[in-house]
């Protein structure tokens, strides 16, 4: 019997991290399947990328719901209908409520373009440049109720150059995001990620 | 005419970073001279290391001064008597007052065992392990009035292993401290470090 590890990906925009998961993991002998892609914005490139790979897509437009809880219940309906093992936030720009986080913890992961705990929240790359760090990077972490504060699974450092702009730095960090997010999903699918309080142990061997 | 770049090093303990500066820079065709080593604790290994290299040493024991300003004036007397170009805090465990910082800014640098702005203050390596980061490192920065908050000159990332203890991580970070602190002093002596607001530009070429 083949057990498939089922992933839901939440996006808001162009979905380049989604594409890297599709390219590196989706089916391809990995026993990993992206069951659905959910976007809070309609007509974004990420949805097209999913459709091009025959992945189910859903647009749950947050403007259509008066209360955050109703909006999230709609997402929960989609996810629970497909026995999802992991929810991946890949450039999903809407905060999730404690209700949603509690419901799934620790089954939600996020990719963030800084070496957390430095520069949580929006515009992490600009924050890093404004601070003047010489090393930044990216982080994959479990999502808890705080802003980018959950247990860290994997990080990768990126050197900041003197002449970096927010675009050049973001591009270089994004290259590493495309590597470490699929790596973490693969490790999770193989049950090699153990959470001990807030420390994550990777059983790589 | 040879211009010598004159450095004062402030320490509190064993002075391994002091030793790396002595070994890599002191005299040796670098036109850099450690003119004095000042410790707030007597009989520490760092003072012996300085004496072994014929560097003047001073112990200014903070317990002997009722007011921080009197203590710091004593240090200023020593430093100003020797036309010092740069003050290096190398494991100096006493906070300096805004009075002292203002007096010398931006001529004081510090080495800190984390990738700032993550984990400022004491026990940075333990803080990093407690948080569960997968990448830490070290930072050389100009000292401003905050705690480890000044403009960053150089940083080096260090991978954190799943089985790291505070000792094993500290040792690995210390190896890189021993590299980047002398590198920064050398760059400063060559006037290749430019401060633009809080961003540091290194003119490496």
Interface residues (C-beta under 8 A of the other chain):
Chain A: X115 X116 X117 X118 X129 X131 X132 X133 X134 X135 X137 X139 X151 X152 X153 X154 X155 X156 X157 X162 X198 X199 X200 X201 X202
Chain B: X115 X116 X117 X118 X129 X131 X132 X133 X134 X135 X137 X139 X151 X152 X153 X154 X155 X156 X157 X162 X198 X199 X200 X201 X202
